[in-house]
Amino acid sequence: MQQLQHAADALGWDGQLIPDVEVLGARFAAVARIRHDVHRWRIHHGWAPELNPSWIRSWSEPSLHDHVPVAAVDLLGILVPVSHTRHALRACGTLLTLAPCVVVLPPNNPYRPWPMLELDYYGVGVVNAGLEGPAEVVLHPEDRTAEFGSSMFGRWLLEVLYSKVLENDPKLTENA
């Protein structure tokens, strides 16, 4: 987790690191920031995180649009630890559609032009980070979410992250 925290710090992602997120076969860490105003409103109105994917799917029904809670977290970025750059593009895959995606490589990973050019083309960020010391940003990620638009999966992921933020910081529920 220290490696991922160093990577998030180097990127300037000021939010809560949520390690070990696993959804639909993808494993990654996310950096999310609570939207305190929305969180207070949701707590006040009894709208806890909704983790049931079938309930989220019902949000796509036009008659239910007034029953969709506002997202209580912003997803700042996704961190995917990989051992080699050759695994980077596959590791980010569809995660690129949700938020800026960064692969976290071991420290002193050798720079090789070909995989880096390909990653840069797709907007995948690269950070070399270890357990000790600051991380090094090799490629800054690009936010390509506007190109893909919103999705029910992305909205459901925000609910999952909201629940994890609340689990990690129980004071948020007490002080709402």
Stockholm file with secondary structure:
# STOCKHOLM 1.0

chainA/1-176         MQQLQHAADALGWDGQLIPDVEVLGARFAAVARIRHDVHRWRIHHGWAPELNPSWIRSWSEPSLHDHVPVAAVDLLGILVPVSHTRHALRACGTLLTLAPCVVVLPPNNPYRPWPMLELDYYGVGVVNAGLEGPAEVVLHPEDRTAEFGSSMFGRWLLEVLYSKVLENDPKLTENA
#=GR chainA/1-176 SS CHHHHHHHHHHTCCSEEEEEEEETTEEEEEEEEECHHHHHHHHHTTCCCCCCHHHHHGGGSGGGGGGCCCCSEEEEEEEEECSSGGGHHHHHGGGGGTSCEEEEECTTCCCCHHHHHHHHHHTCEEEECCSSSCCEEEECCCCCHHHHCCCHHHHHHHHHHHHHHHHHCTHHHHCC
#=GC SS_cons         CHHHHHHHHHHTCCSEEEEEEEETTEEEEEEEEECHHHHHHHHHTTCCCCCCHHHHHGGGSGGGGGGCCCCSEEEEEEEEECSSGGGHHHHHGGGGGTSCEEEEECTTCCCCHHHHHHHHHHTCEEEECCSSSCCEEEECCCCCHHHHCCCHHHHHHHHHHHHHHHHHCTHHHHCC
//
